[in-house]
């Protein structure tokens, strides 16, 4: 029994030592080369808040959370009863202003006709003045010869003065007609301005009515719904939040020594925890210009004490377009970079065909 126990004990020690040795050498074999650096992160996407342009009541929400939507698709509708009433009022004012323009133009025509009549009267009065002047001259000559009486001469002189006075009165009528025409034309301009103002109001209300339908600005996925039908939102109030699945990236942190060897556009290889057998290619699209402490999610206190740079790895839009309906945000993973671009990627980080 004692010999058996000693044998079992020795066998167990050998097995345990072998397991530790296998674990140690496995870890050494999986350790990244010196030119490879990595950082933990999560898949993120650009968020777009779909908001109401003006205050109002939500009439309908046409999508659900998690739904994939296409650019130009209607997402929600605001209640437009008040806007429709304002539009009808503006359209009535527009018609009224157009009628005012027509009336003002008719008045201009009338005043121009009055001026034309006054001009004709002036021509007539000028002819009468010429006749009165000729008659007065003849009468004056005859009066000097004693052929006519003084009364006839006085009548001819009075006729001449009356003709001159008639011309002056007609010229005053012409001046008044010009003033009336100018006033009528001013009324036309004012009425036309009213038409333009009413048309601008109609255009503005049409824009607001169009804005009452909230349209997806691009392809994406509805992340969450903030407001429900029947709720009242303020101007700029959010109704929906969507993700732009063509603008997906991973944010991670790297130490100063590593960031100093990277450049914008450098290659990045992403491995997600949910799919460890797949390598996602990306490129560096952003490097913070100031160092900062790593977030609290870094597990060791030693690493938290290091100053790190925030780095963003952008996934190619053409790759996302192929799998856009399968793209999910929030997935954790690891982003790998090369500090020496002349060195090859390790076997487990290579893409198909490399």
Secondary structure by P-SEA (a helix, b strand, c coil): caaaaaaaaaaaaaaaaaaaaaaaaaaaaacccccbbbbbbbbbcbbbbbccccccccccccccccccccccccccccccaaaaaaaaaaaaaaaaaaaaaaaaaaaaaaaaaaaaaaaaaaaaaaaaaaaaaaaaaaaaaaaaaccccaaaaaaaaaaaaaaaaaaaaaaaaaaaaaaaaaaaaaaaaaaaaaaaaaaaaaaaaaaaaaacccccccbbbbcccccccccccccccccccccccccccccccccaaaaaacccccbbbbbbcccccbbbbbbbcccccccccccccccccccccbbbbbbbbbccaaaaaaccccccccbbbbbbbbcccccccccccccccc
